[in-house]
Amino acid sequence: MLRGQKVFFRASKADLDRLYACNRESARVWNECLRLAKEHFLQHGCWITKSELQKQTKRKFHLHSQSIQAVCHKYLFARQAAHQAIQQGHPARYPYKKKKYFLTKWVKDGFKVY
């Protein structure tokens, strides 16, 4: 399957509810990244590093570890993109909005289909 290709499937109401719960859990990871980054910046005057962010979010959420890392990477990418836009003179803001849902990224070994 190609990267980014959509896959259609059927699922029961219970399974869909479980998937939506995973998206809410991913949003909790995003919100925690925001909180940790802000707290770190206020304490130390510099941005939190990738490894420190991953260390502080490790084993705190009910998701596969690589799904948690993917959310952390999305946050770091958004922060870097905002930084580059600001340096180039474009109006931009660093990530600050809390989320209720965040699409969960599933890695190859992160789930099983029966």
Buried (B, 14 or more C-beta within 10 A) or exposed (E): EEEEEEEEEEEEEEEEEEEEEBBEBBBBBBBBBBEBBEEBEEEEEEBBEEEEBBEBBEEEBEBBBEBBBBBBBBBBEBBEEBEEBEEEEEEEEBBEEEBEEBEBBBEEEBEEEE
